[in-house]
Amino acid sequence: MKNRIPLWLAVAITVVVSLPFGLWLDAWSLPLWAAFIVWAEYFLLGGKPEGLKIMVPSYILGVIGAVLVLILAVALAKVIDMKLVASSPVPDVAYAIALFVGFCVLIYAMKFMPVTGGAGTLPFFNGISIGLATFFVGIYATYGGIKVDDILMPIVTGIPAILGGLLGAALGWFNVTILFPTKAD
């Protein structure tokens, strides 16, 4: 295959196309860093639309898994209000216990979710990491102006993680499409 426009130009165009999603949506802006990570996954999975069938569900399952583990952490923090480090913003003992137990269960459960194995492993783990990141950076705690009880905050912070990932999948597809690939002579 031969591209009708060079990759460097297609990437630059795609980055500019992504900007409104991170800059113009005010309280609903998407985390572009999450989108860019998922965009890269699209290339890793071959840069073909078939990769989306693995990437998107694996990624979303990873975010949902992280959200569930974080709900456990927040719930346990209401019971175990201990800190190993006084300046910690959360009861770190409860978080450590919940994250350890929760991720043991979640990663073990991968064997029962066929889409998360093989090529789906990286998107699944990226979903987990981005789900954790959107929670721990704190800036998505009231995403879109949504204010909820602490126990539901992981769900609110999971929304931009999922939406950013879906944007990244679309950006990957868009980037390859605007290369206008054609059969080489």
C-alpha positions in Angstrom: 0.0 0.0 0.0 1.1 3.5 -0.7 -0.3 6.6 1.0 -1.4 9.6 -1.0 -0.5 12.0 1.8 2.4 11.5 4.1 2.0 10.2 7.7 3.5 13.4 9.2 0.8 15.5 7.6 -2.0 13.1 8.5 -0.9 13.1 12.1 -0.7 16.9 12.2 -4.2 17.2 10.7 -5.6 14.6 13.2 -4.1 16.5 16.2 -5.7 19.7 15.0 -9.1 17.9 14.5 -8.9 16.6 18.1 -8.4 20.0 19.7 -12.1 21.1 19.8 -12.9 18.0 21.9 -10.4 19.1 24.5 -10.7 22.9 24.3 -14.2 23.9 23.3 -16.5 21.7 25.3 -16.0 23.5 28.6 -17.1 21.2 31.5 -17.5 18.4 29.0 -14.0 18.6 27.4 -12.3 15.3 26.9 -8.9 14.3 28.2 -6.9 14.5 24.9 -4.0 12.6 26.5 -6.4 9.6 26.9 -7.5 10.0 23.3 -3.9 10.0 22.1 -3.0 6.9 24.0 -6.0 5.0 22.4 -5.2 6.5 19.0 -1.7 4.8 19.3 -3.4 1.5 20.2 -5.2 1.7 16.9 -1.9 1.6 15.0 -0.6 -1.1 17.3 -3.6 -3.3 16.4 -2.8 -2.9 12.7 -4.5 0.4 11.8 -7.6 -1.3 10.4 -11.2 -1.0 11.5 -11.3 -4.7 12.5 -8.9 -3.7 15.4 -11.7 -1.6 16.8 -13.7 -4.8 17.6 -11.0 -5.8 20.0 -9.8 -2.4 21.1 -13.0 -0.6 22.1 -14.6 -3.3 24.2 -11.3 -4.2 25.9 -10.6 -0.6 26.7 -14.1 0.1 28.1 -14.0 -3.1 30.2 -10.7 -1.8 31.6 -12.2 1.5 32.6 -15.2 -0.2 34.1 -13.0 -2.5 36.1 -11.0 0.5 37.4 -14.2 2.3 38.3 -15.5 -0.7 40.2 -12.2 -1.1 42.1 -12.2 2.6 42.9 -15.8 2.4 44.2 -14.5 -0.4 46.5 -11.6 1.9 47.6 -13.9 4.9 48.4 -16.3 2.6 50.3 -13.5 1.0 52.3 -12.1 4.5 53.1 -15.4 5.3 54.9 -14.7 2.3 57.2 -10.9 2.4 57.5 -9.9 6.0 58.0 -6.1 5.4 58.4 -3.2 7.1 56.8 0.4 5.9 56.6 1.4 9.4 55.5 -0.4 12.3 57.2 -0.4 14.5 54.1 -2.2 11.9 52.0 -5.4 13.3 50.5 -7.2 10.0 51.0 -7.1 7.2 53.7 -4.2 5.5 51.9 -4.5 2.2 54.0 -8.0 1.6 52.7 -7.0 2.5 49.2 -4.0 0.1 49.3 -6.2 -2.7 50.5 -9.0 -2.1 48.1 -6.7 -1.6 45.1 -4.7 -4.8 45.9 -7.8 -7.0 46.4 -9.7 -5.4 43.6 -7.0 -5.7 41.0 -6.3 -9.3 42.0 -9.9 -10.1 41.2 -10.1 -7.9 38.1 -6.9 -9.3 36.5 -7.9 -12.9 37.4 -11.3 -12.2 35.7 -9.5 -11.4 32.4 -9.5 -15.2 31.7 -13.3 -15.1 31.6 -13.4 -12.1 29.2 -12.1 -13.4 25.9 -11.8 -9.9 24.3 -9.2 -8.9 27.0 -6.7 -11.6 26.1 -4.1 -11.5 23.3 -4.4 -8.2 21.3 -7.0 -7.0 23.8 -4.6 -7.0 26.7 -3.0 -3.6 26.1 -6.3 -1.8 25.5 -7.7 -3.4 28.7 -4.7 -2.3 30.8 -4.8 1.2 29.2 -8.5 1.4 30.1 -7.5 0.5 33.7 -4.7 3.1 33.8 -6.8 5.8 32.2 -9.7 5.0 34.5 -7.4 5.4 37.5 -5.7 8.5 36.1 -9.0 10.4 35.5 -9.9 9.6 39.1 -6.6 10.5 40.8 -5.8 13.7 38.9 -8.9 15.1 40.6 -9.9 17.5 37.8 -12.7 15.2 36.6 -14.4 14.8 40.0 -17.3 17.0 38.8 -17.1 16.2 35.1 -19.7 18.0 33.2 -20.9 19.7 36.4 -22.0 16.3 37.8 -21.8 16.3 41.6 -22.4 13.0 43.4 -21.7 11.4 46.7 -18.0 10.3 47.1 -18.9 6.6 46.6 -20.2 7.4 43.0 -17.3 9.7 42.1 -15.4 6.9 40.3 -18.3 6.6 37.9 -18.2 10.4 37.1 -14.5 10.2 36.6 -14.9 7.1 34.4 -17.1 9.0 31.9 -14.3 11.2 30.5 -12.0 8.1 30.5 -14.5 6.2 28.3 -15.3 9.2 26.1 -11.6 10.1 25.6 -10.9 6.5 24.6 -13.8 6.5 22.1 -12.4 9.7 20.7 -9.0 8.1 20.4 -10.4 5.1 18.5 -12.1 7.5 16.1 -8.9 9.5 15.7 -7.0 6.4 14.9 -9.5 5.5 12.2 -9.6 9.1 10.9 -5.8 9.3 10.8 -5.5 6.1 8.6 -8.4 7.1 6.4 -6.9 10.5 5.5 -3.7 8.9 4.4 -5.9 7.8 1.4 -4.0 4.5 1.0 -4.0 3.0 -2.4 -2.4 -0.1 -3.9 1.2 0.4 -4.8 2.0 0.1 -8.5 
